[in-house]
Amino acid sequence: MEDAEIIRQVLDGHHEKFADLVERYQIPLIHFLRRTLGTDEEVFDCAQEAFLAAYRNLSRYSEVHPFRAWLYTIARNKALDLLRKRRREVPLFPDENLIDHQPMPEEVLLAKEQVSLLAEVLNELPEHYRLALYLRFHQELSYEEIALVLDVPISRVKTYLHRGKEKLRKHLERRDIHEGDGQGVVDSTVSR
């Protein structure tokens, strides 16, 4: 069922249908918030607040824009409010602890090193480039949806993506990723 139909049903009094939207967008929203917030507790709290705000303001939603972009905008604003309150830097890739340091086969270790290096290089990019790249290539949002989430014109989204990929490529080249085994990281991430 389309988001717009579910929203119409919720507004018509079938409030339990909102659970369908939560189920559909909960995991992607959590992944999105992990790029901005540091701990799982903050991520889950912020996601819950975003869904509550979306539910409370559902009558203000306009079908002109996709529900997903509207929800992500709410979540981003909630996350920024939380960060302003805490006044700390925004870690984009807090998942460093996901790298398993146990002995592994050489290919798996190399892949993990490449992912870690890519995360490190992405952290060197300005936040607007990182978020635009993340929303496009990890969350697969359209240009229009990214524009809504970042509150910028579509032309600026295109600029962020183009310049972000170029800056990412240059950072990787400086680290000599193009030589040898690192080529796959550059090709799979930047050439999209």
N, C-alpha and C positions, 0 to 999 in steps of 0.2 A: 504494500500500500504506500502511496506517495506521502511525503511529509505534509503537504498541504491538506490532504484528505484527513489525516490523523488530527491535524490542528483544528480543522472544522468540526470534527467529532468532539474533541475536547471542549471547544467553545460552545458546542451544543449541549453540554452537560455530561458527556461521557468522560469524566476526569481520569478514569483509570487508563484510558488510551494513551495518556502522556507517558506511561511506562514504556510504550513501544518506542518512543523517541529517545528515552533515556537508554534503553537497551541498544538501540541503533548507534548512538553517538558517544556512549560512555567511554569505551576503550580508546577511540581516536582522540577524544577530548583529553583524556588522562595523558596520552602520549604527547599531545600538544603542550599541555601545561608543564610536563616534565622538562621541557626545553627552557622554561622560564623560572620555575620554582625549584628549590633545593631538595626538599624532603618529600617523601611519599605522603606524610601527614598533611603537609601544605597542599600538595597536589589534589588529594582526595577531598579535603575541605573546600578548596577553591572550585573543584568540579561540582561538588554538591551545591555550593552557593550559586554557581552559574545556572545549574538546572532549576533551582528554586526561583531565581530571578526570571528565567525564561518562562517558567510556569505562571508566575505572578503577572508577568507583562505580556502574556500570549495574545491578548486582545490588541496589543499595539504592534504585533508582528505584521509585516506586509509581504505578501507573496511575490512582490516585485523582486526580492532577493531570496536566495536559497536559505532555508532554515539553518543549515549547517554553518554558513557564514555568520548569520545573526547570532547563533549560539557561541561561536568562537569569539566574536567581538565582545560579547558579554563576559566570557571567561577571561579574555585578555585584559579587559578593564578591571575585573576582580583581582587578577594576579598583579597588575600594576598598582592597584590600591594597597594590596598586601605588602608589596615591595617598598612602596613609599613609606608605609608605616614602619617597616623594619629598617629602612635606609641601609641597604647593603647592595653589593654588586649582584648582577644577575648571572648565575652560572647556566650556560646553555646546555652543557653536557655533564650533568652530575652523575652519570652512570659509569664512572671510572671503576667502581667496585665490581662491575659486571665482568671485568676481565679476569678470567680464571688463571691463577698463577701456578697451578699444578702442572707437572710435566705432561706434555702432549705431543702428538705427532707434529713434525716440522711444518706441514701445510696449515694445520689449524693455528699454530702459534704465529705463523707469518700473517695469516688472515686477521688475527686479533691485533697484531701490531699495526697492520694497515688501518684497521678501524680506529684504533686508539690515535694513530697519527692524524687521520682524517678529522677526528673530533677535535684534536688539539689545534689543527690548522683552521678549522671552522671557528673555533673560539677566538682566533686572531682577527676575524672579520668584524666589521661594525654590526651592531645588533639588527638593524633593519635588513641588511643583506642576509644574515643568518636566518632570521625568521622567514623572510621571503623564500629562501631556498628550502627551508624545512617544510613550510606549508605546501610548496609546489611539489617537491619530490618525495617527501615522506607521507604527507597527508593527502596528496594528490588533489589539492584545491585548484579551482580554475582561477584565472587572472582576476575575474570579477569578485570571487569569494575572497581572495587574498587582499584585494583593494578594500573590501569592507572590513576585514579583520584588522588590517593595518591602518585603516582610515586615511587612505591616500588614493589619488586617481589611478586608473588602470595603467596609464602611460608610465607612472612612476613605478608601479609593480614590475612592468617590463624592464625598466631601467635597472631596478634593484636586482632582478634575476640575471640580466646580462652582465652587469658590472660585478655582481657577486660571484658569478661563475668565472669571470676573468680574474678577479682577485684571488679566488680559490686556486685557479690554475697557476697563477704566478707564485703564490705561497708554496704550492707543492713543487713547482719547478725549482724554487730556491732550495728546497730540502732534497733535491736530487731524486724525487720520486719517479721521474720519467725514466730513470735508468733501471733496468732489471725488473724485479718483481713488482715494483710499485705502480707500473703502468696501468694495471687493471683498476686500481683505485681511482686514478684520474679519469680514465675512460668511462667507468660506470657512473661516476658522480657528476662530472662536469659536462659531458657531451650530451646530456639529455636535452 
